[in-house]
Amino acid sequence: MRTTLSMHHIARIEGHGNISLSIEDGRVSDVKMNVVEPARLFESMVGGRPFTQTSYIASRICGICSSSHVITDLLAIEQIFGVKTSERTRVLRELLVYGSFLQNHAAHLFVFAAPDFEGLDSAFPLAESAPELFNGGMAIKALGNELCTLVGGRSIHPITCVVGGFTHEPSRDNCLAMADKVAAAREFCEKTVDVFAGFKVPQIETSGDFMALVENGRYCVVGDTAAFASDGARFAAADYADHIEEYAVDHSAARFSRRVSTKKNITTSALARVNLSWNELSQPARLAAAKAGLRPPARNPFLNNVAQAVELVDVCVRCEAMLRWLAFGEGTSKPVDFEVRAGRGVGMTEAPRGTLIHELEIGEDGRVKHASIITPTVHNLGDTESSVRTLADLLAEQGASEEEIRLEVGKLVRAYDPCLSCSVH
């Protein structure tokens, strides 16, 4: 007996995609994760453009992750030009990334994911049935917008972050006021961890290899070294192509990626970061995670929801400290002097959804000769497809109905927090 399940336009994710499942004699015989959006050609768009324009163009790949795209592009350019930035610049860039974390994680958890576990079709009934939960989540998202505006000049597509530094810094009073706000948000974020840890999820494990940025002594979101969880192997940003490769599949407009040495799927996400940098989490975040039962090695992709909630706690702790440091610390974030020169550079950051890679080649005239971008969703697509197979096999073996399989598969895809529009950049 053969059953084919087609899920067209999976709801409550960024972008448009389908999943098709074939089940024969109680076992899954085929799974396809089909991204149906057309190519957006951002890599071609920056070709021939002066380096001063590339970060602004790249940020348009995603409204939520725009700060990450800007910073990742700037890191690649600065590597080419040999630019060394100040500690204040690093802190301001991390604040921009963390503002995106607040924006994205709150939207994902309370608008996309929470309705799944409350038996609802959308966030609108949730706003009525659990107004305190929903409104609290939207307040966290608004706080992320406010933080990005404070540092980047606006909530999306920041304009103050440039090669070598920032064109503007927030005032001491504004830094202190924002520090108070993020500190006050921590209590709700800790409750969010408890809420999502309390949701029942199927017990499955990803087959993918977790990957994230790492740095001794820091929960790394802006850096130059990444690692795989399976064997701890590390690699520098400049050498990413020796460790990660994109490949085309005939059923998707987006490419997938995998680890070069093992050909294994990659999974990169909040869960990957927590697994690889558990010891670098702030004490309150680590306590919230342990209380929720989230400890390495955590391999159930559904737990990415809990990991994002844990990161909300971590972000509140870190941003308060960084904002108070900015208010009273010394130094400057003004752009440093540099000389334009030809070369190749690679930038890596942790976007909300996972590791983001930008590679640029710039000519002597300061114009882009080549650009390559690998977004977190590209990393995750192969693993999403594999985990859907694992889940569907489990449910079919348990005699679940077609409707139950559809429901649980949708939950699983959403747990990866995919941005399919970004995947066809």
C-alpha positions as CSV (number, residue, x, y, z in Angstrom):
1,M,0.0,0.0,0.0
2,R,1.4,3.4,-1.0
3,T,0.3,6.8,0.4
4,T,1.5,10.1,-0.9
5,L,1.2,13.2,1.4
6,S,1.7,16.6,-0.2
7,M,1.9,19.6,2.0
8,H,1.7,22.7,-0.1
9,H,2.8,26.1,1.2
10,I,3.8,25.2,4.7
11,A,2.2,27.7,7.0
12,R,3.9,30.0,9.5
13,I,7.4,30.0,8.1
14,E,9.3,32.7,6.3
15,G,8.9,32.1,2.5
16,H,7.2,29.4,0.5
17,G,7.9,25.7,0.3
18,N,6.3,22.3,0.1
19,I,6.9,18.8,1.4
20,S,6.0,15.6,-0.2
21,L,6.0,12.2,1.6
22,S,5.6,8.8,0.1
23,I,4.8,6.0,2.5
24,E,4.8,2.3,1.4
25,D,3.8,-0.5,3.6
26,G,4.1,1.6,6.7
27,R,7.6,3.0,5.9
28,V,8.6,6.3,4.3
29,S,10.1,5.6,0.9
30,D,10.7,9.2,-0.2
31,V,10.8,12.8,1.3
32,K,11.3,16.0,-0.7
33,M,11.7,19.5,0.8
34,N,10.7,21.7,-2.1
35,V,11.6,25.4,-2.0
36,V,9.5,26.9,-4.7
37,E,10.6,30.5,-4.6
38,P,12.6,31.8,-7.6
39,A,16.2,32.8,-7.4
40,R,16.7,36.4,-6.1
41,L,20.2,36.8,-7.5
42,F,21.7,38.9,-4.7
43,E,25.2,37.5,-5.4
44,S,25.0,38.7,-8.9
45,M,23.5,42.0,-7.9
46,V,26.6,43.1,-6.0
47,G,28.9,42.1,-8.9
48,G,30.7,45.2,-10.2
49,R,29.5,47.4,-7.4
50,P,31.8,49.4,-5.2
51,F,32.5,47.7,-1.8
52,T,30.7,50.6,-0.1
53,Q,27.4,49.4,-1.4
54,T,27.6,45.7,-0.9
55,S,26.5,45.5,2.7
56,Y,23.4,47.6,2.1
57,I,22.4,45.4,-0.8
58,A,23.1,42.2,1.0
59,S,21.0,43.3,4.0
60,R,17.9,43.2,1.7
61,I,18.1,39.4,1.6
62,C,16.2,39.4,4.9
63,G,14.3,41.9,6.9
64,I,14.9,40.1,10.2
65,C,18.5,39.0,9.6
66,S,19.5,42.3,7.9
67,S,22.0,43.3,10.6
68,S,23.7,39.9,10.3
69,H,24.1,40.3,6.6
70,V,25.5,43.8,6.9
71,I,28.1,42.8,9.6
72,T,29.1,39.6,7.8
73,D,29.7,41.5,4.6
74,L,31.8,44.1,6.5
75,L,33.9,41.4,8.1
76,A,34.7,40.0,4.7
77,I,35.7,43.4,3.4
78,E,37.8,44.2,6.5
79,Q,39.6,40.9,6.1
80,I,40.6,41.9,2.5
81,F,41.7,45.4,3.5
82,G,43.5,44.3,6.7
83,V,41.2,46.5,8.9
84,K,41.4,46.0,12.7
85,T,38.4,47.4,14.5
86,S,38.1,48.6,18.1
87,E,36.5,46.7,21.0
88,R,33.6,49.2,21.0
89,T,32.9,48.4,17.4
90,R,32.8,44.7,18.3
91,V,30.4,45.3,21.1
92,L,28.1,47.5,19.0
93,R,28.1,44.9,16.3
94,E,27.2,42.2,18.8
95,L,24.3,44.3,20.1
96,L,23.0,44.6,16.5
97,V,23.1,40.8,16.2
98,Y,21.4,40.4,19.5
99,G,18.7,42.8,18.5
100,S,18.0,40.5,15.6
101,F,17.9,37.6,18.0
102,L,15.2,39.3,20.1
103,Q,13.2,40.2,17.0
104,N,13.4,36.8,15.4
105,H,13.2,34.5,18.3
106,A,10.1,36.3,19.7
107,A,8.3,36.2,16.3
108,H,9.2,32.6,15.7
109,L,8.2,31.4,19.2
110,F,5.0,33.3,19.7
111,V,3.7,33.8,16.2
112,F,4.9,30.7,14.3
113,A,5.6,27.9,16.9
114,A,3.3,28.5,19.9
115,P,0.0,28.0,18.0
116,D,1.2,24.5,17.1
117,F,1.3,23.5,20.7
118,E,-2.0,25.2,21.7
119,G,-3.9,23.5,18.9
120,L,-4.4,26.7,17.0
121,D,-4.2,27.6,13.3
122,S,-2.5,31.0,13.8
123,A,-1.4,33.5,16.3
124,F,-4.7,35.4,16.3
125,P,-6.6,33.0,18.5
126,L,-3.5,32.8,20.8
127,A,-3.7,36.5,21.3
128,E,-7.2,36.0,22.7
129,S,-6.7,32.7,24.6
130,A,-3.3,33.6,26.1
131,P,-3.0,37.4,25.9
132,E,-0.3,37.7,28.6
133,L,1.9,35.2,26.7
134,F,1.3,36.7,23.3
135,N,1.6,40.3,24.3
136,G,4.8,39.6,26.3
137,G,6.3,37.9,23.2
138,M,5.4,40.9,21.0
139,A,7.0,43.2,23.6
140,I,10.2,41.2,23.3
141,K,10.1,41.6,19.5
142,A,9.5,45.3,19.9
143,L,12.4,45.5,22.2
144,G,14.6,43.9,19.6
145,N,13.4,46.5,17.0
146,E,14.2,49.3,19.5
147,L,17.7,47.9,20.2
148,C,18.5,47.6,16.5
149,T,17.3,51.2,15.9
150,L,19.4,52.5,18.8
151,V,22.6,50.9,17.5
152,G,21.9,50.7,13.7
153,G,19.9,53.8,13.0
154,R,16.7,51.9,12.2
155,S,15.1,48.6,13.0
156,I,16.0,46.9,9.8
157,H,18.8,47.5,7.2
158,P,21.1,49.3,9.6
159,I,22.9,52.4,8.2
160,T,25.4,53.3,11.0
161,C,27.5,50.2,10.6
162,V,30.3,50.7,8.1
163,V,33.7,49.4,7.2
164,G,36.0,50.0,10.2
165,G,33.4,51.1,12.7
166,F,30.2,53.1,13.2
167,T,29.2,56.5,12.0
168,H,27.1,57.1,15.1
169,E,27.0,55.9,18.7
170,P,24.0,55.9,21.1
171,S,24.3,58.4,24.0
172,R,25.2,57.3,27.5
173,D,21.6,58.0,28.7
174,N,20.1,56.0,25.8
175,C,22.4,53.1,26.6
176,L,21.5,53.1,30.2
177,A,17.8,53.3,29.5
178,M,18.0,50.4,27.1
179,A,20.0,48.4,29.6
180,D,17.2,48.8,32.1
181,K,14.7,47.7,29.5
182,V,16.5,44.5,28.6
183,A,17.1,43.7,32.3
184,A,13.4,44.1,32.9
185,A,12.6,41.7,30.1
186,R,14.6,38.8,31.5
187,E,11.9,37.6,33.8
188,F,9.4,37.1,31.0
189,C,12.1,35.3,28.9
190,E,12.8,32.9,31.7
191,K,9.1,32.1,31.8
192,T,9.2,31.5,28.1
193,V,11.8,28.8,28.6
194,D,9.4,27.1,31.0
195,V,6.5,27.4,28.6
196,F,8.2,25.8,25.7
197,A,10.0,23.2,27.7
198,G,6.5,22.1,28.9
199,F,5.2,21.3,25.4
200,K,5.2,17.7,24.5
201,V,7.2,16.8,21.4
202,P,8.0,13.5,19.5
203,Q,11.2,11.9,20.6
204,I,13.5,11.9,17.5
205,E,17.1,12.8,16.9
206,T,18.7,14.7,14.0
207,S,21.3,12.8,11.9
208,G,23.0,16.1,11.1
209,D,26.2,17.5,12.4
210,F,25.7,20.6,14.6
211,M,27.8,23.6,13.4
212,A,28.3,27.0,15.0
213,L,30.8,29.7,15.6
214,V,33.0,29.1,18.7
215,E,35.5,31.1,20.7
216,N,37.0,30.2,24.1
217,G,35.5,32.3,26.8
218,R,32.7,33.8,24.7
219,Y,29.3,32.8,23.4
220,C,30.3,33.7,19.9
221,V,28.0,35.4,17.5
222,V,30.6,37.5,15.6
223,G,33.8,35.7,15.0
224,D,36.1,33.9,12.6
225,T,36.1,30.3,13.7
226,A,33.4,27.6,13.5
227,A,33.3,24.1,14.8
228,F,31.4,20.8,14.3
229,A,29.9,19.1,17.3
230,S,30.5,15.5,16.3
231,D,34.3,15.6,16.5
232,G,35.1,19.2,17.7
233,A,36.9,20.0,14.4
234,R,37.4,23.7,14.0
235,F,37.9,25.8,10.8
236,A,38.7,29.4,10.1
237,A,36.2,31.5,8.1
238,A,38.7,31.8,5.2
239,D,38.8,28.0,4.9
240,Y,35.1,27.3,5.0
241,A,35.0,25.9,1.4
242,D,37.3,23.0,2.6
243,H,34.7,22.0,5.1
244,I,31.2,23.0,3.7
245,E,29.9,22.5,0.3
246,E,26.7,23.5,-1.4
247,Y,25.0,21.1,-3.8
248,A,21.9,21.2,-6.0
249,V,18.9,18.9,-5.8
250,D,16.4,18.6,-8.6
251,H,13.3,19.1,-6.4
252,S,14.2,22.5,-4.9
253,A,15.1,26.0,-6.1
254,A,17.4,26.4,-3.1
255,R,20.7,24.6,-2.8
256,F,21.4,22.3,0.2
257,S,24.8,22.2,2.1
258,R,26.7,19.4,3.8
259,R,30.0,18.7,5.5
260,V,32.8,18.0,2.9
261,S,34.7,15.3,4.8
262,T,31.7,13.2,5.8
263,K,28.9,14.3,3.4
264,K,26.7,14.5,6.4
265,N,23.9,17.0,6.7
266,I,24.6,20.2,8.7
267,T,22.3,21.7,11.3
268,T,23.0,25.2,12.5
269,S,20.6,27.0,14.8
270,A,20.1,28.2,18.4
271,L,20.2,24.5,19.4
272,A,23.6,24.1,17.6
273,R,25.0,27.2,19.5
274,V,23.8,25.9,22.8
275,N,25.3,22.5,22.1
276,L,28.6,23.9,21.1
277,S,28.9,26.8,23.5
278,W,27.0,25.5,26.6
279,N,29.8,26.5,29.0
280,E,29.8,30.0,27.5
281,L,26.2,30.7,28.2
282,S,25.5,33.3,31.0
283,Q,24.7,31.7,34.3
284,P,21.0,32.6,34.3
285,A,20.6,31.2,30.8
286,R,22.4,28.0,31.6
287,L,20.3,27.6,34.8
288,A,17.1,28.1,32.8
289,A,18.2,25.6,30.2
290,A,19.2,23.0,32.8
291,K,15.8,23.5,34.6
292,A,14.1,22.9,31.2
293,G,16.1,19.7,30.7
294,L,18.1,21.1,27.8
295,R,21.7,20.0,28.1
296,P,24.3,18.9,25.5
297,P,24.2,16.7,23.6
298,A,20.6,17.7,22.8
299,R,19.8,16.2,19.4
300,N,16.0,16.6,19.1
301,P,15.3,19.3,16.5
302,F,12.1,20.2,18.2
303,L,14.2,21.5,21.1
304,N,15.4,24.4,18.9
305,N,12.3,26.2,20.2
306,V,13.5,25.7,23.8
307,A,17.1,26.7,22.8
308,Q,15.8,30.0,21.2
309,A,14.0,30.7,24.5
310,V,17.2,30.1,26.4
311,E,19.0,32.5,24.1
312,L,16.4,35.2,24.9
313,V,17.5,34.9,28.5
314,D,21.1,35.0,27.5
315,V,20.6,38.0,25.3
316,C,19.0,40.0,28.1
317,V,21.9,39.3,30.4
318,R,24.6,40.1,27.8
319,C,23.0,43.2,26.3
320,E,22.5,44.7,29.7
321,A,26.2,44.3,30.5
322,M,27.3,45.5,27.1
323,L,25.1,48.6,27.2
324,R,26.4,49.6,30.6
325,W,29.9,49.0,29.4
326,L,29.3,51.3,26.4
327,A,27.8,54.0,28.7
328,F,30.9,54.2,30.9
329,G,33.7,52.6,28.9
330,E,36.5,54.3,27.0
331,G,37.5,54.1,23.4
332,T,35.8,54.9,20.1
333,S,33.9,53.1,17.4
334,K,34.6,55.8,14.8
335,P,35.7,54.1,11.5
336,V,39.4,53.5,11.3
337,D,41.5,54.5,8.3
338,F,42.2,51.9,5.7
339,E,43.5,51.4,2.2
340,V,41.5,49.7,-0.6
341,R,43.3,46.7,-2.0
342,A,42.4,43.6,-4.0
343,G,41.8,40.3,-2.4
344,R,39.4,37.6,-1.1
345,G,37.7,37.8,2.3
346,V,35.2,35.7,4.2
347,G,32.9,36.8,7.0
348,M,31.0,34.6,9.4
349,T,28.3,35.6,12.0
350,E,25.6,33.8,13.9
351,A,22.3,35.0,12.4
352,P,19.3,34.2,14.5
353,R,18.7,31.0,12.5
354,G,22.4,29.9,12.5
355,T,25.8,30.4,10.8
356,L,25.9,32.9,8.0
357,I,28.8,33.0,5.5
358,H,29.7,35.8,3.1
359,E,32.7,35.4,0.7
360,L,33.8,38.4,-1.4
361,E,36.5,39.0,-3.9
362,I,37.3,42.7,-4.6
363,G,39.5,44.1,-7.3
364,E,42.1,46.9,-7.1
365,D,39.4,49.4,-8.1
366,G,37.4,48.5,-5.0
367,R,34.6,46.8,-6.9
368,V,33.2,43.3,-6.3
369,K,34.5,40.7,-8.7
370,H,32.8,37.7,-7.0
371,A,30.3,37.1,-4.2
372,S,29.1,33.9,-2.5
373,I,26.6,33.7,0.3
374,I,25.5,30.6,2.3
375,T,22.5,31.3,4.6
376,P,21.6,29.2,7.7
377,T,18.5,27.8,5.9
378,V,20.7,26.4,3.1
379,H,22.7,24.6,5.8
380,N,19.5,23.2,7.4
381,L,17.5,22.1,4.4
382,G,19.1,18.7,4.0
383,D,18.8,18.0,7.7
384,T,15.2,19.2,7.7
385,E,14.4,16.7,5.0
386,S,16.2,13.9,6.8
387,S,14.4,14.7,10.1
388,V,11.0,14.7,8.4
389,R,11.7,11.2,7.2
390,T,12.7,10.1,10.7
391,L,9.5,11.6,12.2
392,A,7.2,10.3,9.5
393,D,8.7,6.8,9.9
394,L,8.0,6.9,13.7
395,L,4.5,8.2,13.2
396,A,3.7,5.6,10.5
397,E,5.0,2.9,12.7
398,Q,2.7,4.1,15.5
399,G,-0.3,4.0,13.1
400,A,-0.8,7.8,13.1
401,S,-3.4,9.1,10.7
402,E,-2.5,11.2,7.6
403,E,-3.8,14.3,9.4
404,E,-1.6,13.6,12.4
405,I,1.4,13.1,10.2
406,R,0.8,16.4,8.4
407,L,0.4,18.2,11.7
408,E,3.6,16.9,13.3
409,V,5.6,17.4,10.2
410,G,4.5,21.0,10.0
411,K,5.6,21.4,13.6
412,L,9.0,19.9,12.9
413,V,9.7,22.1,9.9
414,R,8.7,25.2,11.9
415,A,11.0,24.1,14.7
416,Y,14.0,24.6,12.3
417,D,12.8,28.2,11.9
418,P,13.5,28.2,8.1
419,C,13.6,31.3,6.0
420,L,13.0,29.9,2.5
421,S,13.2,33.4,0.9
422,C,16.7,33.7,2.3
423,S,17.6,30.3,0.9
424,V,17.1,31.4,-2.7
425,H,19.2,34.6,-2.2
